[in-house]
Amino acid sequence: MVKRSILLPLTILILFLLAGCSSQPLEITKKAEQGRLDLTASDIKHEIIPLDGQWAFYWNQLLEPADLDQGALSGYLSFPSSWNKYELDGKKLPGTGYATYALTFTASKNEILALKIPKVRTAYQLFVNGQLIASAGTLGTTREAMVPQYLPQIISFEALEGDNQVVLKLSNFYMPSGGLLNSILLGGETQLQALRYNGLGYNLFLFGALMMMGVYHLALYFFRQKDRAPLYFGLFCILVAIRTLMIGESFLYFAWPELNFMISRKIQTLTYYLGVPLILLFFRAILPDYFDIKLAKLVVVISLAYAAVVILAPTNIYTAINPLYQIWTIFLIGYLLVTLLKITRHREKHSGLIILGGLILTSTSLMDIITLSPWINDSWPPLLRMIFQGDANSSTGQLIFAVLYSLLLAKTFSESLEYRTVMGEKLIEMNDHLDELVAQRTKALSESNAKVEQQNLELEQINLELQRLSLRDPLTELWNRRKYDEAIGLEWQRCLRKQHPLSLMFIDVDYFKNYNDLYGHVAGDATLIKIGNTIRLALSRPTDMVVRYGGEEFIVLLSETGKAEAILNANRLLKKIEALAIPHAASQVSNYLTVSIGVATLLPDHHYQHEDLVRIADKALYLAKTNGRNQVVYEDTASPNNPV
């Protein structure tokens, strides 16, 4: 059984991994009623609020926000949930169809907020205050007319003080149940992005760990093919690793939004169908006396038959028979649990870790089956709904099981090594060449020290590279504000000693938030990169410094540059950016994207600080924007103390 010395670290590891199972462990403090949700008492921008509760529901209607009053309200539906759990006019709704959901939430002030949209079954359009802000796939009223797509995303929008209307149009003809299984989250973009990236990071951690485990065990089988347990286990790890990329925060859809829906669904389903017989064969390989060979063969035949249906049939065929395979899997989980308990009673050697891992694996797999089934509903207690809110539980369970199995292998290898060590010590006692042994050990120690020094050198180089990267803006690769704060003080002191002028350009992209709303954040990021490159290339000297100061603001620090040259550079840069001809339909000054530039020049002395240079340039930038934008304004700072 498991030794007490490893129980504590083992328990900590299991709790850590299980804590990452759920990407949305959020407490729902308030739910919508009759299609309305009052959030005036909430600090929305600094919270994450699930938009759960009763949404207005329009069945078999794809309504524009302006046409909701003309639609026929079917009722108020609990959200999120599959619509085929509800009845309309005495008839249970089918899983396939189309509908419109609507919710009005009340905010206390105007501010920029964001929505985190999970996977929707299986195409949608989302409107906020009449504006289309997000979509996936193509809506349609028939299977032939729609194009399915899974695309979790985070979208920013401008919330208004008072009522804000959210309208969700969706259609589903590819999955047995339609709607959403997870909440749409409202909050600040920073909080929602952190939530998503934490989930993506955890999914990638699971993928990498499981893939390494799989490759490692396949390598074990390659070198010792008599034992098939590593083969089954390695293949199972790789299948679960691939599935992990498609569940939870769905990294595969995040990295490849245009991934074909049918292909991805087939791959995800195959990882499930083929994983069941592999794990059963693995258990039989390590504990052959407890698992029936006839049942194992039957499981393989059924799995291959279902896999053939997945490969050859369209999605609506195999998704219809998927519940039968889920029931079959639940039976096998029960069989596995009973067998593990039987093994526990017999106290098989080294069975403790396998039994613990098997219990965790089967329980987390059962959680995923229930989560992805239509069985869970609003009548379940909140604690149970929180447990069954994520679909990455089995991946976590598989990783825990893999770690425990690896510990068992390590224990076996350790015992073998210990035996060889004892035998070696006896031989050493009989060995007369002690001097040679001492020389060999000294050489080994020297080589080990040399390796340590090399590793320390490599670590130092890595730290230097990380320090360099921390001073760069990750989007534009320009210097960031941290680098500017380090450099401006040194440059001010240098110009103070030499009594050379120092100029600064404060640049702001005109109406850039409207540009993001019109073209999306991907286009917005690309535009910022292009503008940053233009500013950088427009500089004539390597001593000048370009900084992404924040959002759509840039700073150019012009060393040893006077007023006339600074204004000349600013006007040349203004024309170069306008010459890029980046379309901007929402701009109020031009059809193309423009910038406003504030310029300031100081001759460093003891009457000014370097912070004054930014303050003066910022004031000039404000005047440039107030006077109509797309222009350069120089703020004159000439005085008897500073005659620039």
Phi, psi and omega per residue, in radians:
M1 nan 3.084 -3.061
V2 -1.260 2.278 3.134
K3 -1.262 2.604 -3.120
R4 -1.126 -0.474 -3.086
S5 -1.130 -0.396 -3.126
I6 -1.909 0.025 -3.101
L7 -1.145 -0.767 -3.086
L8 -1.123 -0.954 3.106
P9 -1.092 -0.558 3.115
L10 -1.162 -0.742 3.117
T11 -1.119 -0.744 3.118
I12 -1.066 -0.744 3.123
L13 -1.072 -0.795 -3.106
I14 -1.125 -0.758 3.130
L15 -1.124 -0.666 3.113
F16 -1.096 -0.793 -3.120
L17 -1.208 -0.700 3.121
L18 -1.166 -0.509 3.120
A19 -1.153 -0.429 3.127
G20 -1.539 -0.020 -3.101
C21 -1.047 -0.764 -3.047
S22 -1.708 2.195 3.109
S23 -1.556 -0.092 -3.098
Q24 -2.416 1.069 -3.142
P25 -1.386 1.204 -3.006
L26 -1.899 2.399 3.079
E27 -1.531 2.238 -3.133
I28 -1.584 1.845 -3.085
T29 -1.538 -0.424 -3.104
K30 -2.585 2.369 -3.131
K31 -2.009 2.699 3.098
A32 -1.237 2.517 3.074
E33 -2.239 2.257 3.120
Q34 0.940 0.688 3.052
G35 1.355 0.242 -3.138
R36 -2.304 2.531 -3.135
L37 -2.438 2.006 -3.101
D38 -1.564 1.987 -3.134
L39 -2.047 0.352 -3.104
T40 -1.132 -0.429 3.136
A41 -1.554 0.017 -3.087
S42 -1.822 2.519 2.985
D43 -1.524 1.413 -2.917
I44 -1.022 -0.721 -3.015
K45 -1.143 -0.406 -3.112
H46 -1.955 0.302 3.084
E47 -2.247 2.979 2.987
I48 -2.140 1.964 -2.989
I49 -2.018 2.036 3.033
P50 -1.222 2.283 3.108
L51 -1.490 1.107 -3.093
D52 -1.700 2.819 3.087
G53 2.187 -2.641 -3.077
Q54 -1.582 2.008 3.049
W55 -1.802 2.553 3.001
A56 -1.129 2.390 -2.991
F57 -2.230 2.203 3.132
Y58 -2.105 1.745 -3.062
W59 -1.347 2.416 3.140
N60 0.940 0.673 3.083
Q61 -2.447 2.211 3.029
L62 -1.877 1.625 -2.973
L63 -1.810 2.394 2.971
E64 -1.264 2.689 -3.134
P65 -0.936 -0.644 -3.123
A66 -1.259 -0.271 -3.071
D67 -1.805 0.148 -3.101
L68 -1.066 -0.662 -3.125
D69 -1.128 -0.426 3.140
Q70 -1.564 -0.154 -3.138
G71 -1.431 2.880 3.132
A72 -1.690 1.887 -3.125
L73 -1.158 2.145 -3.140
S74 -1.514 -0.267 -3.137
G75 2.463 -2.983 3.115
Y76 -1.989 2.092 -2.991
L77 -1.863 2.423 3.061
S78 -1.138 2.401 -3.017
F79 -2.345 2.299 0.050
P80 -1.513 2.636 3.079
S81 -3.028 2.890 3.037
S82 -1.430 2.311 -3.066
W83 -1.222 -0.329 -3.097
N84 -1.352 0.139 2.998
K85 -1.601 -0.012 -3.030
Y86 -2.012 2.813 -3.139
E87 -1.997 2.564 3.091
L88 -2.373 2.130 -3.089
D89 0.984 0.673 3.087
G90 1.396 0.030 -3.136
K91 -2.052 2.381 3.110
K92 -1.263 2.325 -3.113
L93 -1.196 2.470 3.084
P94 -1.334 2.875 3.111
G95 -1.233 -0.556 3.140
T96 -1.638 2.579 3.137
G97 2.636 -2.791 -3.135
Y98 -2.619 2.706 -3.060
A99 -2.827 2.930 3.066
T100 -2.197 2.293 3.053
Y101 -1.913 2.605 3.108
A102 -2.500 2.449 3.105
L103 -2.520 2.431 3.049
T104 -1.996 2.130 3.051
F105 -2.016 2.569 -3.069
T106 -1.845 2.195 3.136
A107 -1.922 2.732 -3.080
S108 -1.543 -0.246 -3.107
K109 -2.819 2.899 3.045
N110 -1.337 2.261 3.094
E111 -2.900 2.811 3.107
I112 -1.475 2.104 3.122
L113 -2.117 -3.105 -3.136
A114 -2.542 2.733 3.064
L115 -2.102 2.336 3.027
K116 -1.757 1.970 -3.032
I117 -1.825 2.147 3.132
P118 -1.405 -2.981 3.041
K119 -1.177 2.259 -3.128
V120 -1.949 2.424 3.131
R121 -1.635 1.881 -0.117
T122 -2.368 0.155 2.999
A123 -2.673 2.535 -3.098
Y124 -2.722 2.870 2.914
Q125 -2.316 2.358 -3.110
L126 -2.100 2.210 3.137
F127 -2.009 2.485 2.972
V128 -2.228 2.123 -3.114
N129 0.920 0.738 3.066
G130 1.443 -0.089 -3.115
Q131 -1.794 2.284 3.070
L132 -1.279 2.035 -3.098
I133 -1.972 -0.283 -3.116
A134 -2.757 2.597 3.081
S135 -2.723 2.810 3.045
A136 -2.616 2.324 -3.121
G137 1.197 -2.837 3.133
T138 -2.227 2.183 3.121
L139 -1.192 2.631 3.092
G140 -2.884 2.747 3.137
T141 -1.670 0.004 3.055
T142 -2.422 2.865 3.111
R143 -1.077 -0.647 -3.107
E144 -1.248 -0.494 -3.038
A145 -1.484 -0.401 -3.049
M146 -1.743 2.750 3.059
V147 -2.154 2.025 -3.096
P148 -1.344 2.646 3.062
Q149 -2.824 2.409 2.978
Y150 -1.766 2.127 -3.114
L151 -2.619 1.419 3.028
P152 -1.082 2.405 -3.113
Q153 -2.698 2.829 3.063
I154 -2.073 2.163 -3.030
I155 -2.176 2.292 3.076
S156 -1.575 2.658 3.086
F157 -2.716 2.909 3.134
E158 -1.707 1.935 3.097
A159 -1.437 2.563 -3.107
L160 -1.840 2.642 3.016
E161 -1.145 2.223 -3.079
G162 1.783 -2.493 -3.046
D163 -1.367 2.406 3.042
N164 -2.289 2.248 -3.056
Q165 -1.769 2.242 3.047
V166 -1.949 2.172 -3.135
V167 -2.160 2.227 -3.136
L168 -2.099 2.023 3.055
K169 -1.817 2.254 -3.135
L170 -2.564 2.708 3.094
S171 -2.429 2.621 -3.100
N172 -2.561 2.104 3.034
F173 -2.364 0.279 -3.068
Y174 -2.135 -0.262 -3.131
M175 -2.090 2.670 -3.095
P176 -1.191 -0.312 3.084
S177 -2.356 2.521 -3.097
G178 -1.952 2.803 3.123
G179 1.962 -2.641 -3.141
L180 -2.152 2.465 3.064
L181 -1.738 -0.258 -3.138
N182 -2.166 2.793 -3.052
S183 -1.287 2.590 2.844
I184 -1.458 2.216 -3.052
L185 -1.823 2.412 3.118
L186 -2.011 2.424 3.106
G187 2.973 -2.890 3.064
G188 -1.295 2.580 -3.091
E189 -1.073 -0.652 -3.121
T190 -1.093 -0.803 -3.134
Q191 -1.125 -0.744 -3.113
L192 -1.207 -0.686 3.092
Q193 -1.108 -0.704 3.114
A194 -1.086 -0.719 3.116
L195 -1.078 -0.752 -3.109
R196 -1.222 -0.769 -3.094
Y197 -1.195 -0.545 3.029
N198 -1.094 -0.762 3.105
G199 -1.123 -0.746 3.105
L200 -1.112 -0.721 3.126
G201 -1.088 -0.714 3.133
Y202 -1.169 -0.713 3.100
N203 -1.079 -0.735 3.128
L204 -1.175 -0.626 3.059
F205 -1.068 -0.805 3.106
L206 -1.063 -0.777 -3.123
F207 -1.057 -0.862 -3.110
G208 -1.102 -0.757 -3.124
A209 -1.135 -0.779 -3.126
L210 -1.177 -0.668 3.133
M211 -1.136 -0.729 3.107
M212 -1.126 -0.723 3.082
M213 -1.042 -0.756 -3.126
G214 -1.099 -0.838 -3.136
V215 -1.115 -0.683 3.139
Y216 -1.062 -0.809 -3.100
H217 -1.262 -0.539 3.025
L218 -1.141 -0.637 3.071
A219 -1.134 -0.676 3.075
L220 -1.046 -0.736 3.139
Y221 -1.171 -0.630 -3.129
F222 -1.066 -0.653 -3.109
F223 -1.542 -0.234 3.119
R224 -2.559 1.415 -2.980
Q225 -1.369 -0.100 3.075
K226 -1.182 -0.540 -3.135
D227 -1.721 1.979 -3.101
R228 -1.529 -0.128 -3.125
A229 -0.992 -0.804 3.099
P230 -1.087 -0.549 3.105
L231 -1.103 -0.930 -3.137
Y232 -1.082 -0.742 -3.097
F233 -1.191 -0.725 3.129
G234 -1.095 -0.775 3.112
L235 -1.110 -0.705 3.123
F236 -1.098 -0.741 3.104
C237 -1.054 -0.748 -3.117
I238 -1.165 -0.714 3.102
L239 -1.079 -0.796 3.136
V240 -1.150 -0.623 3.102
A241 -1.086 -0.766 3.119
I242 -1.112 -0.747 3.135
R243 -1.092 -0.589 -3.109
T244 -1.059 -0.527 3.122
L245 -1.224 -0.250 -3.055
M246 -1.929 0.013 -3.114
I247 -2.111 3.134 -3.118
G248 1.079 -2.150 3.102
E249 -1.410 -0.018 2.983
S250 0.962 1.185 -3.113
F251 -1.024 -0.599 -3.103
L252 -1.102 -0.724 3.104
Y253 -1.262 -0.540 3.084
F254 -1.145 -0.743 -3.110
A255 -1.440 -0.453 -3.058
W256 -2.375 1.311 -3.052
P257 -1.065 -0.485 -3.073
E258 -1.565 0.230 3.127
L259 -1.021 2.300 -3.121
N260 -1.038 2.214 -3.051
F261 -1.084 -0.812 -3.082
M262 -1.108 -0.725 3.139
I263 -1.119 -0.810 -3.117
S264 -1.115 -0.677 3.112
R265 -1.152 -0.671 3.106
K266 -1.114 -0.764 -3.133
I267 -1.103 -0.805 -3.136
Q268 -1.074 -0.733 -3.133
T269 -1.189 -0.679 3.126
L270 -1.113 -0.655 3.110
T271 -1.070 -0.580 3.109
Y272 -1.300 -0.870 -3.077
Y273 -1.108 -0.687 -3.111
L274 -1.442 -0.392 -3.130
G275 -1.237 -0.546 -3.107
V276 -1.058 -0.922 3.141
P277 -1.166 -0.539 -3.125
L278 -1.112 -0.764 -3.107
I279 -1.226 -0.585 3.095
L280 -1.184 -0.732 3.093
L281 -1.104 -0.603 3.105
F282 -1.106 -0.846 3.137
F283 -1.066 -0.666 3.140
R284 -1.189 -0.560 -3.134
A285 -1.188 -0.604 -3.106
I286 -1.629 -0.385 3.124
L287 -2.343 1.176 -3.005
P288 -1.133 -0.400 -3.078
D289 -1.322 -0.211 -3.016
Y290 -1.948 -0.201 -3.071
F291 -2.057 2.221 -3.049
D292 -1.256 2.269 -3.106
I293 -1.192 -0.606 -3.138
K294 -1.150 -0.716 3.103
L295 -1.125 -0.703 3.132
A296 -1.063 -0.748 3.117
K297 -1.142 -0.691 3.112
L298 -1.093 -0.730 3.117
V299 -1.066 -0.727 3.130
V300 -1.112 -0.776 -3.123
V301 -1.096 -0.822 -3.134
I302 -1.100 -0.733 -3.138
S303 -1.094 -0.777 -3.141
L304 -1.158 -0.619 3.104
A305 -1.130 -0.792 3.101
Y306 -1.122 -0.692 3.122
A307 -1.079 -0.678 3.108
A308 -1.109 -0.693 3.100
V309 -1.106 -0.727 3.130
V310 -1.069 -0.760 -3.082
I311 -1.218 -0.679 -2.991
L312 -1.670 -0.464 -3.018
A313 -1.754 2.751 3.046
P314 -1.209 2.935 -3.014
T315 -1.101 -0.638 -3.083
N316 -1.180 -0.345 3.115
I317 -1.358 -0.959 -3.057
Y318 -1.323 -0.419 3.043
T319 -1.202 -0.477 3.120
A320 -1.228 -0.574 -3.127
I321 -1.652 -0.035 -3.123
N322 -1.055 -0.679 3.105
P323 -1.000 -0.575 3.109
L324 -1.121 -0.712 3.111
Y325 -1.205 -0.580 3.073
Q326 -1.114 -0.743 3.097
I327 -1.093 -0.735 3.093
W328 -1.064 -0.691 3.124
T329 -1.156 -0.705 3.115
I330 -1.081 -0.682 3.076
F331 -1.059 -0.782 -3.136
L332 -1.149 -0.629 3.086
I333 -1.092 -0.755 3.084
G334 -1.070 -0.741 3.104
Y335 -1.077 -0.728 -3.138
L336 -1.154 -0.719 3.133
L337 -1.105 -0.785 3.132
V338 -1.062 -0.737 -3.132
T339 -1.152 -0.693 3.114
L340 -1.121 -0.680 3.087
L341 -1.126 -0.652 3.095
K342 -1.110 -0.729 3.119
I343 -1.118 -0.652 3.122
T344 -1.052 -0.747 -3.139
R345 -1.126 -0.576 -3.107
H346 -1.456 -0.146 3.080
R347 0.927 0.935 3.094
E348 -1.113 2.566 3.139
K349 -1.106 2.348 3.096
H350 1.080 0.363 -3.078
S351 -1.532 -0.227 -3.049
G352 -1.016 -0.859 -3.118
L353 -1.156 -0.694 -3.138
I354 -1.126 -0.741 -3.130
I355 -1.142 -0.792 3.117
L356 -1.052 -0.827 3.115
G357 -1.106 -0.700 3.126
G358 -1.109 -0.701 3.107
L359 -1.104 -0.745 3.121
I360 -1.157 -0.743 -3.129
L361 -1.099 -0.824 -3.099
T362 -1.174 -0.689 -3.124
S363 -1.180 -0.726 3.125
T364 -1.224 -0.588 3.072
S365 -1.140 -0.713 3.093
L366 -1.105 -0.662 3.090
M367 -1.065 -0.738 3.130
D368 -1.149 -0.692 3.131
I369 -1.091 -0.752 3.130
I370 -1.182 -0.702 -3.136
T371 -1.046 -0.750 -3.059
L372 -1.525 0.042 3.129
S373 -1.735 2.894 3.100
P374 -1.445 0.176 -3.038
W375 -1.299 -0.645 -3.088
I376 -1.253 2.416 -3.125
N377 -2.591 -3.085 -3.033
D378 -1.190 -0.302 -3.119
S379 -1.328 -0.213 -3.141
W380 -1.226 2.578 3.085
P381 -1.061 2.656 -3.110
P382 -0.980 -0.647 -3.122
L383 -1.100 -0.760 3.133
L384 -1.163 -0.692 3.128
R385 -1.112 -0.628 3.107
M386 -1.169 -0.692 -3.137
I387 -1.124 -0.690 -3.042
F388 -1.742 0.553 -3.100
Q389 -1.659 -0.179 3.138
G390 -2.064 2.728 -3.117
D391 -1.964 0.318 3.129
A392 -1.898 0.277 -3.088
N393 -1.118 -0.764 -3.079
S394 -1.149 -0.544 3.081
S395 -1.132 -0.735 3.083
T396 -1.127 -0.765 3.104
G397 -1.059 -0.696 3.117
Q398 -1.134 -0.686 3.120
L399 -1.132 -0.752 3.100
I400 -1.055 -0.763 3.129
F401 -1.093 -0.715 3.132
A402 -1.109 -0.709 3.125
V403 -1.116 -0.756 -3.139
L404 -1.137 -0.719 3.109
Y405 -1.130 -0.654 3.096
S406 -1.144 -0.645 3.058
L407 -1.080 -0.680 3.103
L408 -1.110 -0.761 3.089
L409 -1.079 -0.741 3.137
A410 -1.090 -0.678 3.113
K411 -1.123 -0.737 3.117
T412 -1.099 -0.798 3.114
F413 -1.114 -0.650 -3.128
S414 -1.120 -0.741 3.121
E415 -1.119 -0.698 3.102
S416 -1.123 -0.736 3.134
L417 -1.151 -0.675 3.124
E418 -1.084 -0.705 3.106
Y419 -1.106 -0.767 3.137
R420 -1.142 -0.595 3.136
T421 -1.146 -0.757 3.126
V422 -1.057 -0.789 3.118
M423 -1.103 -0.650 3.137
G424 -1.154 -0.676 3.131
E425 -1.112 -0.656 3.094
K426 -1.132 -0.663 3.111
L427 -1.189 -0.642 -3.137
I428 -1.100 -0.699 3.124
E429 -1.062 -0.479 -3.135
M430 -1.578 -0.083 -3.060
N431 -1.550 2.276 -3.115
D432 -1.574 -0.155 -3.039
H433 -1.637 1.091 -3.105
L434 -1.195 -0.615 -3.126
D435 -1.083 -0.725 3.130
E436 -1.119 -0.684 3.128
L437 -1.118 -0.734 3.108
V438 -1.080 -0.721 3.138
A439 -1.110 -0.712 3.135
Q440 -1.128 -0.738 -3.140
R441 -1.181 -0.631 3.094
T442 -1.108 -0.738 3.109
K443 -1.093 -0.745 3.136
A444 -1.095 -0.690 3.123
L445 -1.142 -0.713 3.110
S446 -1.090 -0.755 3.111
E447 -1.114 -0.677 3.115
S448 -1.123 -0.729 3.104
N449 -1.102 -0.683 3.115
A450 -1.105 -0.702 3.103
K451 -1.121 -0.686 3.122
V452 -1.102 -0.748 3.118
E453 -1.104 -0.710 3.114
Q454 -1.118 -0.718 3.114
Q455 -1.132 -0.664 3.092
N456 -1.114 -0.688 3.109
L457 -1.118 -0.781 3.119
E458 -1.106 -0.678 3.114
L459 -1.124 -0.672 3.103
E460 -1.111 -0.715 3.105
Q461 -1.130 -0.683 3.108
I462 -1.109 -0.728 3.133
N463 -1.095 -0.694 3.103
L464 -1.110 -0.714 3.127
E465 -1.158 -0.701 3.108
L466 -1.123 -0.655 3.104
Q467 -1.125 -0.681 3.110
R468 -1.134 -0.752 -3.124
L469 -1.137 -0.538 -3.118
S470 -1.200 -0.265 3.127
L471 -1.696 0.038 -3.138
R472 -1.879 2.483 2.999
D473 -1.265 2.165 -3.044
P474 -1.134 -0.414 -3.093
L475 -1.470 -0.973 -3.029
T476 -1.634 -0.220 -3.072
E477 1.105 0.314 2.977
L478 -1.457 3.002 3.028
W479 -1.114 2.586 3.108
N480 -1.757 -3.125 -3.052
R481 -1.120 -0.591 3.115
R482 -1.070 -0.767 3.103
K483 -1.122 -0.693 3.123
Y484 -1.067 -0.784 -3.133
D485 -1.064 -0.577 3.102
E486 -1.281 -0.664 -2.989
A487 -1.445 -0.608 -2.989
I488 -1.120 -0.666 3.137
G489 -1.126 -0.747 3.122
L490 -1.142 -0.734 -3.112
E491 -1.192 -0.633 3.106
W492 -1.100 -0.785 3.137
Q493 -1.137 -0.647 3.122
R494 -1.130 -0.817 3.131
C495 -1.187 -0.511 3.083
L496 -1.145 -0.748 3.136
R497 -1.135 -0.728 -3.081
K498 -1.547 -0.137 -3.088
Q499 0.972 0.826 3.040
H500 -1.851 2.544 3.140
P501 -1.244 2.746 3.130
L502 -2.313 2.168 -3.119
S503 -1.998 2.747 -3.130
L504 -2.523 2.337 3.030
M505 -1.859 2.201 3.055
F506 -1.846 2.018 -2.988
I507 -2.008 2.322 3.082
D508 -2.272 2.304 3.118
V509 -1.352 2.179 -3.043
D510 -1.214 2.290 3.034
Y511 0.920 0.710 -3.053
F512 -1.258 -0.540 3.101
K513 -1.094 -0.692 3.054
N514 -1.120 -0.578 3.102
Y515 -1.119 -0.719 3.092
N516 -1.103 -0.749 3.136
D517 -1.095 -0.626 -3.061
L518 -1.398 -0.708 -3.013
Y519 -1.950 -0.190 3.127
G520 1.653 2.803 -3.059
H521 -1.225 -0.502 3.122
V522 -1.123 -0.840 3.105
A523 -1.134 -0.642 3.120
G524 -1.090 -0.768 3.105
D525 -1.092 -0.746 3.124
A526 -1.076 -0.661 3.138
T527 -1.160 -0.746 3.119
L528 -1.075 -0.680 3.105
I529 -1.093 -0.774 -3.125
K530 -1.117 -0.739 3.135
I531 -1.143 -0.744 3.118
G532 -1.048 -0.743 3.110
N533 -1.123 -0.677 -3.139
T534 -1.113 -0.764 3.122
I535 -1.097 -0.764 -3.109
R536 -1.117 -0.772 -3.096
L537 -1.242 -0.392 -3.106
A538 -1.328 -0.226 -3.123
L539 -1.283 2.563 -3.077
S540 -1.801 -0.228 -3.068
R541 -2.320 2.564 3.136
P542 -1.242 -0.262 -3.136
T543 -1.374 -0.287 3.103
D544 -1.261 2.616 -3.008
M545 -2.222 2.222 3.108
V546 -1.888 2.272 -3.038
V547 -2.278 2.327 2.906
R548 -1.475 1.830 -2.976
Y549 -1.363 -0.452 3.138
G550 2.767 2.260 3.085
G551 1.028 -2.037 -3.134
E552 -1.809 0.368 -3.128
E553 -1.855 2.413 3.109
F554 -2.234 2.665 3.040
I555 -2.202 2.380 3.031
V556 -2.056 2.052 3.112
L557 -1.681 2.028 -3.064
L558 -1.828 1.824 -3.101
S559 -1.343 2.422 3.088
E560 0.911 0.809 -3.097
T561 -2.212 2.240 3.132
G562 -1.518 -3.089 -3.044
K563 -1.063 -0.887 -3.029
A564 -1.089 -0.787 -3.129
E565 -1.182 -0.628 3.127
A566 -1.134 -0.778 3.134
I567 -1.138 -0.691 3.120
L568 -1.067 -0.793 3.121
N569 -1.108 -0.691 -3.119
A570 -1.136 -0.767 3.128
N571 -1.149 -0.678 3.099
R572 -1.119 -0.701 3.114
L573 -1.161 -0.677 3.117
L574 -1.020 -0.763 -3.121
K575 -1.236 -0.643 -3.135
K576 -1.120 -0.702 -3.131
I577 -1.217 -0.715 3.111
E578 -1.154 -0.534 3.126
A579 -1.240 -0.257 3.059
L580 -1.110 -0.427 3.092
A581 0.979 0.818 3.077
I582 -1.402 2.058 -3.067
P583 -1.043 2.410 3.104
H584 -2.582 1.486 -3.049
A585 -1.168 -0.408 -3.078
A586 -1.558 -0.041 -3.134
S587 -1.251 2.537 3.136
Q588 -1.736 0.068 -3.126
V589 -2.109 -0.331 -3.074
S590 -2.842 2.774 3.042
N591 -1.307 -0.231 -3.115
Y592 -2.053 2.837 -3.107
L593 -1.240 2.350 -3.109
T594 -2.262 3.001 3.084
V595 -2.288 2.760 2.983
S596 -1.991 2.441 -3.028
I597 -2.263 2.234 2.981
G598 -1.857 2.327 -3.055
V599 -2.122 2.408 3.068
A600 -2.463 2.597 3.128
T601 -2.351 2.352 3.073
L602 -2.348 2.538 2.936
L603 -1.698 1.857 -3.024
P604 -0.931 2.239 3.018
D605 -2.581 -3.049 -3.048
H606 -1.442 -0.013 3.077
H607 -1.573 -0.231 -3.099
Y608 -2.196 2.749 2.971
Q609 -2.036 2.833 -3.113
H610 -1.152 -0.392 3.072
E611 -1.113 -0.487 3.137
D612 -1.128 -0.550 -3.127
L613 -1.109 -0.757 3.098
V614 -1.173 -0.734 -3.121
R615 -1.073 -0.731 -3.118
I616 -1.206 -0.757 3.109
A617 -1.122 -0.624 3.107
D618 -1.142 -0.660 3.087
K619 -1.125 -0.712 3.091
A620 -1.131 -0.685 3.092
L621 -1.085 -0.716 3.112
Y622 -1.054 -0.738 3.110
L623 -1.130 -0.656 3.126
A624 -1.103 -0.714 3.137
K625 -1.281 -0.644 -3.141
T626 -1.172 -0.599 -3.089
N627 -1.454 0.121 3.062
G628 2.120 -0.019 3.086
R629 1.165 3.142 3.140
N630 0.910 0.860 -3.124
Q631 -2.766 2.925 3.092
V632 -1.921 2.282 3.077
V633 -2.176 2.265 3.088
Y634 -1.814 2.220 3.103
E635 -1.629 1.951 -3.063
D636 -1.288 2.167 -3.123
T637 -2.010 0.221 -3.068
A638 -1.071 2.387 3.124
S639 -2.712 2.913 3.087
P640 -1.001 -0.553 3.136
N641 -1.418 -0.343 -3.059
N642 -2.513 1.292 -3.051
P643 -1.427 1.194 3.138
V644 -1.465 nan nan
